[in-house]
Amino acid sequence: MQRTPRRTKMNHLRDVLIERDRMTEAEADAAIAEARREVRAGADPDDVLQDSFGLEPDYVFDIV
């Protein structure tokens, strides 16, 4: 009998935006690019995630 592998990959920010917010890939990419610009301009990544996406810092590596 063949076992189905478990899904161990954590959902990345892009996937969350597409699934949860029903964004297109292009919309999600644009939103993430804007969040990255904010972080590069000096904004706190945790605050950007919360304010822009309503998410906890779990996704910080997707915007830094």
Order of alpha helices (4+ residues) and beta strands (2+ residues): alpha-alpha-alpha
